[in-house]
Amino acid sequence: MKKSICLIYSSIVLLMACTTHKHQIAKQPVPKFNNQGEQEDYWVNKFFDENYKKEEFQKYSGYVQSKHDTVRYGNGIITTGDTSVLRLVFTSGLIYPKLFNCNKLGAFNIEEKSPLNHSVKIKRFEVWVYLPTMANPTVYLFELTNEEATNNMTIAEFIKGARLTFFKQGWIIV
């Protein structure tokens, strides 16, 4: 008898949880997208809206060595595969392996999310990170702030004077 009552009670609780979750999803319809870029921007923007908390992260204070596609931080290594000016995010010590809680990783597809930059002093980015314990890349989102930024500033100038003010793991790419 007690087992039957527990089973009925559990079923009711589960049904209520599912109904509540279904109801919450219905309240927040996802818009239709014209292309994948719009969809990605939507999810990144939503992530920042739900998870944003401005913080101050310390720059890597040790020696940074950059050669070809590898950036070394003491015993930590980031393979970037990126030779663009955005690689400065890694070589300047703004982002380094300790932030990912590992010593060796790959960081690719770094992209500035221009629609999310509501001020010339703040730039938001997305980067795909390959961690040694994961088969698929993980999206990390971060924000750089440069209080001295102007409209005429290049991205390289912006990064050189920037500090990391948001850094968070997003989702896994499947």
PEVEN-V81653 format. One record per residue. RES is the residue in three letters. SS is DSSP state (@ for helix, = for strand, . for the rest). BURIAL is I if it has 9 or more other C-alpha atoms within 8 Angstrom, else O. D_FIRST is the distance of its C-alpha to the first C-alpha in whole Angstrom. Layout:
# PEVEN-V81653
<<RES:SS:BURIAL:D_FIRST> <RES:SS:BURIAL:D_FIRST>>
This chain:
# PEVEN-V81653
<<MET:.:O:0> <LYS:@:O:4> <LYS:@:O:5> <SER:@:O:5> <ILE:@:O:6> <CYS:@:O:9> <LEU:@:O:10> <ILE:@:O:11> <TYR:@:O:12> <SER:@:O:14> <SER:@:O:15> <ILE:@:O:17> <VAL:@:O:18> <LEU:@:O:20> <LEU:@:O:21> <MET:@:O:23> <ALA:@:O:24> <CYS:@:O:26> <THR:@:O:27> <THR:@:O:29> <HIS:@:O:30> <LYS:@:O:32> <HIS:@:O:33> <GLN:@:O:35> <ILE:@:O:36> <ALA:@:O:38> <LYS:@:O:39> <GLN:.:O:41> <PRO:.:O:43> <VAL:.:O:45> <PRO:.:O:49> <LYS:.:O:51> <PHE:.:O:53> <ASN:.:O:56> <ASN:.:O:56> <GLN:@:O:54> <GLY:@:O:56> <GLU:@:I:55> <GLN:@:I:52> <GLU:@:O:52> <ASP:@:I:54> <TYR:@:O:51> <TRP:@:O:48> <VAL:@:I:51> <ASN:@:I:51> <LYS:@:O:48> <PHE:@:I:47> <PHE:@:O:50> <ASP:@:O:49> <GLU:@:O:45> <ASN:@:O:46> <TYR:.:O:50> <LYS:.:O:51> <LYS:.:O:54> <GLU:.:O:55> <GLU:.:O:58> <PHE:.:O:58> <GLN:.:O:60> <LYS:.:I:63> <TYR:.:I:63> <SER:.:O:66> <GLY:.:O:67> <TYR:.:O:69> <VAL:=:I:68> <GLN:=:O:70> <SER:=:I:70> <LYS:=:O:71> <HIS:.:O:71> <ASP:.:I:67> <THR:=:I:66> <VAL:=:I:65> <ARG:=:I:65> <TYR:=:I:64> <GLY:.:O:65> <ASN:.:O:62> <GLY:=:I:60> <ILE:=:I:61> <ILE:=:I:60> <THR:=:I:62> <THR:.:I:62> <GLY:.:O:64> <ASP:.:I:65> <THR:.:I:69> <SER:.:O:69> <VAL:@:O:70> <LEU:@:I:66> <ARG:@:I:66> <LEU:@:I:67> <VAL:@:I:64> <PHE:@:I:63> <THR:@:I:67> <SER:.:I:67> <GLY:.:I:64> <LEU:.:I:62> <ILE:.:I:59> <TYR:.:I:59> <PRO:@:I:57> <LYS:@:O:55> <LEU:@:O:54> <PHE:@:O:52> <ASN:.:O:51> <CYS:.:I:52> <ASN:.:I:56> <LYS:=:I:57> <LEU:=:I:56> <GLY:=:I:57> <ALA:=:I:58> <PHE:=:I:59> <ASN:=:O:59> <ILE:=:I:60> <GLU:=:O:60> <GLU:=:O:61> <LYS:.:I:59> <SER:@:O:62> <PRO:@:O:60> <LEU:@:O:58> <ASN:.:I:61> <HIS:.:O:62> <SER:=:O:64> <VAL:.:I:67> <LYS:.:I:66> <ILE:=:I:63> <LYS:=:I:62> <ARG:=:I:58> <PHE:=:I:58> <GLU:=:I:55> <VAL:=:I:56> <TRP:=:I:54> <VAL:=:I:53> <TYR:=:I:53> <LEU:=:I:51> <PRO:.:O:51> <THR:.:O:47> <MET:.:O:47> <ALA:.:O:48> <ASN:.:O:48> <PRO:.:I:50> <THR:=:I:48> <VAL:=:I:50> <TYR:=:I:51> <LEU:=:I:52> <PHE:=:I:55> <GLU:=:I:58> <LEU:=:I:61> <THR:=:I:63> <ASN:.:I:67> <GLU:.:O:68> <GLU:.:O:72> <ALA:.:I:71> <THR:.:O:73> <ASN:.:O:73> <ASN:.:O:76> <MET:.:O:74> <THR:.:O:73> <ILE:@:O:70> <ALA:@:I:71> <GLU:@:O:73> <PHE:@:I:70> <ILE:@:I:68> <LYS:@:O:70> <GLY:.:O:70> <ALA:.:I:66> <ARG:=:I:63> <LEU:=:I:60> <THR:=:I:58> <PHE:=:I:54> <PHE:=:I:53> <LYS:=:O:49> <GLN:=:O:47> <GLY:=:I:46> <TRP:=:O:45> <ILE:=:O:45> <ILE:.:O:47> <VAL:.:O:46>>
